Amino acid sequence: MEAPAAAAAASPMSSPAVINGTPDSPLASAAVALDMGRFGFCTGTLWQPRVIITATHCFVEATGTRQVVQARDVIVYPPGADKRNGPAGAKVTHAIFDQKWTPLPSIEGSTAKIPVESDIAFLVLDRPIGQPAWTRMASAQEVAALAAAGSAAVSVGYGLTGPFADPASRTSALPMAFASTLDPRFTAPDRFVTAGDGISGNCHGDSGGPFLAEVGAEVLYIGPVRGIIGPPCGAPNVSGSIASMGPIASSRPDLGEQALAIVQASGASRTCIAGADVERECWKGSRWTYAYCWSGRKAVLQRRDGSSWVTLGRFTGRRSPDCGARFPYLIELSRSAEGASVEYQVYVPKQSGIRRAASDPFTVTTS
């Protein structure tokens, strides 16, 4: 099932607070409030002391084509905190999400085009802010089994406590929780859907908040809220369906591994850079620098992802007296290491001074 997220057209977020939720849930500490600046609020959950899981659409415009909130601009609150007591003080250094989604067509008037399964983001912090409130991620098989058994999932968030259409509604200062039933009709290997009752449900500001299931002594994390359909936050729809939905977090281990690699690399004592045309150099710390003279001014930094290259940023070189007349532009860039061993390349497109595109591959390792 595909269903529209509860989105405000002016926001990059399909922003589902919990309406008619309870403020004293034992799972309240699983929620982390995220201030996205002028784009409002989202919710996340702490996976590791320095890693938060939330939704991609908290960072990317609804059409899924442009990142409009930068990692450095996010304000993070302590897990389960009263927002009135102030933020945690930790900074978001990286926002990791799927850069390759295929935009979906508008469904039932929704402007959100990020597929459900791609709507998950991992945020890396510069310092720990606590310990996770849940045991582990649920597998797709476990989610399917829970849905088949009619099990409940608990959502915790900081979103609106009244309908979006009500001008008096405000996002909650406290994490609010409610339970709904996992719907076996629409659960898939990479996404989950819960059947709502039209009374309690997610709303704007809950985006990225956790859905959790208690199984014996364990608390399993299913995934982040991606969107909603129907009351109490959304308008009635043609099908009459009422639901919340999101990606199953365990279906994107690739993104989680990137986040953990960054955390690991940030504590590295030695970083090395080397390549066919890049002289090997090592130093203490986890930050690396590429500085070479080129005949062209414009360059792109890319990272290898499987068999393809993912663009990380674009750079403009500067004339330098250290570069000769043949290669007058110094292209210099610096980044934090992203893993034990990562392949990069500087790609210089055809431009004034360069007859054909060229690239300079190199590898950064940390230990």
For each residue, the residues with C-beta under 8 A, 3 or more apart:
1: 185 186 193 241 243 245
2: 104 107 116
3: 107 108 193 227 228 229 241 243 245
4: 7 14 107 108 109 110 112 227 229 234
5: 14 15 16 57 110 112 207 226 227 228
6: 14 15 16 164 202 203 204 227 228 229 233 234
7: 4 11 13 14 15 57 62 110 111 112 227
8: 11 13 15 40 164 204
9: 62 111
10:
11: 7 8 15 39 40 62
12: 39 57 58 59 60 61 62 68 69
13: 7 8 36 39 40 42 55 57 58 62 204 207
14: 4 5 6 7 55 57 62 110 112 114 119 207 226 227
15: 5 6 7 8 11 40 41 42 58 159 203 204 205 206 207
16: 5 6 157 159 202 203 204 205 206 207 209 225 226 227 228 233 244
17: 21 157 158 159 160 161 171 172 176 202 203 204 205 206
18: 21 155 156 157 159 161 172 176 177 178 200 201 202 203 206
19: 160 161 162 163 199 200 201 202 203 232 233
20: 161 178 199 200 201 232
21: 17 18 25 155 157 161 176 177 178 200
22: 25 176 177 178
23: 28 172 174 175 176 177
24: 28
25: 21 22 28 154 156 175 176 177
26:
27: 30 133 134 154 156 177 212 219
28: 23 24 25 31 80 156 174 175 177
29: 79 80 130 133 175
30: 27 45 46 79 80 132 133 134 156 175 210 212 219 221
31: 28 43 44 45 79 80 156 157 158 175 209 210
32: 43 44 45 46 52 54 76 77 78 79 80 129
33: 41 43 76 77 81 83 158 175
34: 41 42 43 44 52 54 58 74 75 76 77 208
35: 41 74 75 76 77 87
36: 13 39 40 41 42 58 59 69 73 74
37: 69 73 74 75
38:
39: 11 12 13 36 58 68 69
40: 8 11 13 15 36 171 204 205
41: 15 33 34 35 36 158 159 171 205
42: 13 15 34 36 54 55 58 205 207 208 209
43: 31 32 33 34 54 156 157 158 159 175 205 206 207 208 209 210 225
44: 31 32 34 52 53 54 123 208 209 210 224
45: 30 31 32 52 53 54 79 132 133 134 156 208 209 210 221 224
46: 30 32 49 51 52 79 129 130 131 132 133
47: 51 52 53 122 132 221 256 259
48: 51 132 259 260 263
49: 46 128 129 130 131
50: 90 124 125 126 127 128 129 263
51: 46 47 48 122 123 124 125 256 259 260 263
52: 32 34 44 45 46 47 76 92 122 123 125
53: 44 45 47 120 121 122 123 208 210 221 224 249
54: 32 34 42 43 44 45 58 120 121 123 207 208 209 224
55: 13 14 42 58 119 120 121 207 208 224 225 226 246
56: 59 60 97 98 101 114 118 119 120 121
57: 5 7 12 13 14 60 62 64 112 114 119 207 226
58: 12 13 15 34 36 39 42 54 55 69 121 207 208
59: 12 36 56 67 68 69 70 71 95 97 121
60: 12 56 57 64 65 66 67 68 97 114
61: 12 64 65 66 67 68
62: 7 9 11 12 13 14 57 111 112 113 114
63: 66 103 111 113
64: 57 60 61 101 103 104 112 113 114
65: 60 61 103
66: 60 61 63
67: 59 60 61 70 95
68: 12 39 59 60 61
69: 12 36 37 39 58 59 73 74
70: 59 67 73 74 95
71: 59 74 92 93 94 95 123
72: 91 92 93
73: 36 37 69 70
74: 34 35 36 37 69 70 71 92 95 123
75: 34 35 37 87
76: 32 33 34 35 52 87 88 90 91 92 123 125 129
77: 32 33 34 35 81 83 86 87 88
78: 32 81 87 88 129 130
79: 29 30 31 32 45 46 129 130 133
80: 28 29 30 31 32 133 175
81: 33 77 78 85 88
82: 85 173 174
83: 33 77 86 158 173 174
84: 173
85: 81 82
86: 77 83
87: 35 75 76 77 78
88: 76 77 78 81 129
89: 127
90: 50 76 125 126 127 128 129
91: 72 76 125 126 127
92: 52 71 72 74 76 95 123 124 125 126
93: 71 72 124 125 126 262 266 336
94: 71 123 124 259 262 336
95: 59 67 70 71 74 92 121 122 123
96: 121 122 123 124 255 258 259 262
97: 56 59 60 118 120 121 122 255
98: 56 101 118 120 252 255
99: 310
100:
101: 56 64 98 114 115 118
102: 115
103: 63 64 65 113 114
104: 2 64 107 113 114 115
105: 113
106: 109 110 111 113
107: 2 3 4 104 110
108: 3 4 229 237 238
109: 4 106
110: 4 5 7 14 106 107 227
111: 7 9 62 63 106
112: 4 5 7 14 57 62 64 227
113: 62 63 64 103 104 105 106
114: 14 56 57 60 62 64 101 103 104 118 119
115: 101 102 104 118 119
116: 2 119 190 191 226 227 245 246 247
117: 190 191 247 251 252
118: 56 97 98 101 114 115 247
119: 14 55 56 57 114 115 116 224 226 227 246 247
120: 53 54 55 56 97 98 223 224 246 247 249 252 255
121: 53 54 55 56 58 59 95 96 97 208 255
122: 47 51 52 53 95 96 97 255 256 258 259
123: 44 51 52 53 54 71 74 76 92 94 95 96 259
124: 50 51 92 93 94 96 259 262 263
125: 50 51 52 76 90 91 92 93 128 129
126: 50 90 91 92 93 266
127: 50 89 90 91
128: 49 50 90 125
129: 32 46 49 50 76 78 79 88 90 125
130: 29 46 49 78 79
131: 46 49
132: 30 45 46 47 48
133: 27 29 30 45 46 79 80 219
134: 27 30 45 210 212 219 220 221
135: 218 219 220
136: 218 220 221
137: 220 221 249 250
138: 142 143 146 213 220 221 222 248 249 250
139: 142 143 250
140: 143 144 188 189 190 248 250 251
141: 144 145
142: 138 139 145 146 215 220
143: 138 139 140 146 147 182 187 192 222 248
144: 140 141 147 148 184 187 189
145: 141 142 148 149
146: 138 142 143 149 151 153 182 213 215
147: 143 144 150 151 182 183 184 187 192
148: 144 145 184
149: 145 146
150: 147 181 182 184
151: 146 147 181 182 213
152: 179 180 181 182 213
153: 146 179 180 181 182 192 194 211 212 213 222
154: 25 27 177 178 179 211 212 213 214
155: 18 21 177 178 179 180 194 202 206 209 210 211 212 225 244
156: 18 25 27 28 30 31 43 45 175 176 177 209 210 212
157: 16 17 18 21 31 43 172 175 176 202 205 206 209 225
158: 17 31 33 41 43 83 171 172 173 174 175 176 205 206 209
159: 15 16 17 18 41 43 171 172 176 202 203 204 205 206 207 209
160: 17 19 163 164 169 170 171 172 203 204 205 233
161: 17 18 19 20 21 169 170 171 172 176 203
162: 19 166 168 169 170 203
163: 19 160 166 169 203 231 232 233
164: 6 8 160 169 203 204 233 234
165: 235
166: 162 163 169
167:
168: 162
169: 160 161 162 163 164 166 203
170: 160 161 162
171: 17 40 41 158 159 160 161 204 205
172: 17 18 23 157 158 159 160 161 175 176 205
173: 82 83 84 158
174: 23 28 82 83 158
175: 23 25 28 29 30 31 33 43 80 156 157 158 172
176: 17 18 21 22 23 25 156 157 158 159 161 172
177: 18 21 22 23 25 27 28 154 155 156
178: 18 20 21 22 154 155 200 201
179: 152 153 154 155 200
180: 152 153 155 194 195 196 197 200 201 244
181: 150 151 152 153 194 195
182: 143 146 147 150 151 152 153 187 192 193 194 195 213 222
183: 147 186 187 193 194 195 243
184: 144 147 148 150 187
185: 1 193
186: 1 183 191 193 243 245
187: 143 144 147 182 183 184 191 192 193
188: 140 191 192
189: 140 144 248 251
190: 116 117 140 247 248 251
191: 116 117 186 187 188 223 226 245 246 247 248 251
192: 143 147 153 182 187 188 211 222 223 245 246 247 248
193: 1 3 182 183 185 186 187 243 244 245
194: 153 155 180 181 182 183 211 243 244 245
195: 180 181 182 183 242 243
196: 180 200 201 228 230 231 242 243 244
197: 180 200 201 242
198: 201 230 231 232 242
199: 19 20 231 232
200: 18 19 20 21 178 179 180 196 197 232
201: 18 19 20 178 180 196 197 198 228 231 232 233 242 244
202: 6 16 17 18 19 155 157 159 206 209 225 228 233 244
203: 6 15 16 17 18 19 159 160 161 162 163 164 169 206 228 232 233
204: 6 8 13 15 16 17 40 159 160 164 171 207 233
205: 15 16 17 40 41 42 43 157 158 159 160 171 172
206: 15 16 17 18 43 155 157 158 159 202 203 209 225
207: 5 13 14 15 16 42 43 54 55 57 58 159 204 224 225 226 227
208: 34 42 43 44 45 53 54 55 58 121 224 225
209: 16 31 42 43 44 45 54 155 156 157 158 159 202 206 224 225
210: 30 31 43 44 45 53 134 155 156 221 222 223 224 225
211: 153 154 155 192 194 221 222 223 224 225 244 246
212: 27 30 134 153 154 155 156 219 220 221 222
213: 138 146 151 152 153 154 182 219 220 222
214: 154 218 219 220
215: 142 146 218 219 220
216:
217:
218: 135 136 214 215
219: 27 30 133 134 135 212 213 214 215
220: 134 135 136 137 138 142 212 213 214 215
221: 30 45 47 53 134 136 137 138 210 211 212 249
222: 138 143 153 182 192 210 211 212 213 246 248 249
223: 120 191 192 210 211 226 246 247 248 249
224: 44 45 53 54 55 119 120 207 208 209 210 211 246 247 249
225: 16 43 55 155 157 202 206 207 208 209 210 211 228 244 245 246
226: 5 14 16 55 57 116 119 191 207 223 245 246 247
227: 3 4 5 6 7 14 16 110 112 116 119 207 244 245 246
228: 3 5 6 16 196 201 202 203 225 233 234 243 244 245
229: 3 4 6 108 234 237 241 242 243 245
230: 196 198 234 235 236 237 240 241 242 243
231: 163 196 198 199 201 234 235 236 242
232: 19 20 163 198 199 200 201 203
233: 6 16 19 160 163 164 201 202 203 204 228
234: 4 6 164 228 229 230 231 237
235: 165 230 231
236: 230 231 240
237: 108 229 230 234 240 241
238: 108
239:
240: 230 236 237
241: 1 3 229 230 237
242: 195 196 197 198 201 229 230 231
243: 1 3 183 186 193 194 195 196 228 229 230
244: 16 155 180 193 194 196 201 202 211 225 227 228
245: 1 3 116 186 191 192 193 194 225 226 227 228 229
246: 55 116 119 120 191 192 211 222 223 224 225 226 227
247: 116 117 118 119 120 190 191 192 223 224 226 251 252
248: 138 140 143 189 190 191 192 222 223 251
249: 53 120 137 138 221 222 223 224 252 256
250: 137 138 139 140 253
251: 117 140 189 190 191 247 248
252: 98 117 120 247 249 255 256
253: 250 256 257
254: 257 258
255: 96 97 98 120 121 122 252 258 259
256: 47 51 122 249 252 253 259 260
257: 253 254 260 261
258: 96 122 254 255 261 262 338 339
259: 47 48 51 94 96 122 123 124 255 256 262 263
260: 48 51 256 257 263 264
261: 257 258 264 265 338 339 340
262: 93 94 96 124 258 259 265 266 336 337 338 339
263: 48 50 51 124 259 260 266 267
264: 260 261 267 268 339 340 366
265: 261 262 268 271 286 336 337 338 339 340 366
266: 93 126 262 263 286 336 337
267: 263 264 286
268: 264 265 271 285 286 337 366 367
269: 284 285 367
270: 282 283 284 366 367
271: 265 268 282 283 284 285 286 287 288 337 364 365 366
272: 280 281 282 364 365 366
273: 278 280 281 282 288 289 290 362 363 364
274: 278 279 280 281 362 363 365
275: 278 360 361 362 363
276: 361 362
277: 292 360 362
278: 273 274 275 290 292 360 362
279: 274
280: 272 273 274
281: 272 273 274
282: 270 271 272 273
283: 270 271
284: 269 270 271
285: 268 269 271
286: 265 266 267 268 271 336 337 366
287: 271 334 335 336 337
288: 271 273 334 335 337 364
289: 273 332 333 334
290: 273 278 301 331 332 333 334 344 346 362
291: 330 331 332 333
292: 277 278 330 331 346 360
293: 320 322 323 324 327 328 329 330 331
294: 297 299 317 327 329 330 331 348 354
295: 326 327 328 329 353 354
296: 299 317 329 348 349 351 352 353 354
297: 294 316 317 318 329 351 352 353
298: 314 315 316 317 348 349 351
299: 294 296 314 315 316 317 331 346 347 348
300: 311 313 314 315 346 347 348 349
301: 290 311 312 313 314 315 333 335 344 345 346 347
302: 309 310 311 312 344 345 346 347
303: 309 310 312 338 342 343 344
304: 308 309 310 342 343 344 345
305: 308 309 310
306:
307:
308: 304 305
309: 302 303 304 305 345 347
310: 99 302 303 304 305
311: 300 301 302 314
312: 301 302 303 335 344
313: 300 301 333
314: 298 299 300 301 311
315: 298 299 300 301 331 332 333
316: 297 298 299
317: 294 296 297 298 299 329 330 331 332
318: 297 329 330 332
319: 323 328 329 330
320: 293 323 328 329 330
321:
322: 293 330
323: 293 319 320 327 328 329 330
324: 293 327 328
325: 328
326: 295
327: 293 294 295 323 324
328: 293 295 319 320 323 324 325 353
329: 293 294 295 296 297 317 318 319 320 323 353
330: 291 292 293 294 317 318 319 320 322 323
331: 290 291 292 293 294 299 315 317 346 348
332: 289 290 291 315 317 318
333: 289 290 291 301 313 315 346
334: 287 288 289 290
335: 287 288 301 312 338
336: 93 94 262 265 266 286 287
337: 262 265 266 268 271 286 287 288 342 364 366
338: 258 261 262 265 303 335 342 364
339: 258 261 262 264 265 342 366
340: 261 264 265 365 366 367
341: 363 364 365 366
342: 303 304 337 338 339 363 364 365
343: 303 304 361 362 363
344: 290 301 302 303 304 312 361 362 363 364
345: 301 302 304 309 359 360 361 362
346: 290 292 299 300 301 302 331 333 359 360 362
347: 299 300 301 302 309 357 358 359
348: 294 296 298 299 300 331 351 354 357 358 359 360
349: 296 298 300 354 357
350: 354 355 356 357
351: 296 297 298 348 354
352: 296 297
353: 295 296 297 328 329
354: 294 295 296 348 349 350 351 357 358
355: 350
356: 350
357: 347 348 349 350 354
358: 347 348 354
359: 345 346 347 348
360: 275 277 278 292 345 346 348
361: 275 276 343 344 345
362: 273 274 275 276 277 278 290 343 344 345 346
363: 273 274 275 341 342 343 344
364: 271 272 273 288 337 338 341 342 344
365: 271 272 274 340 341 342
366: 264 265 268 270 271 272 286 337 339 340 341
367: 268 269 270 340
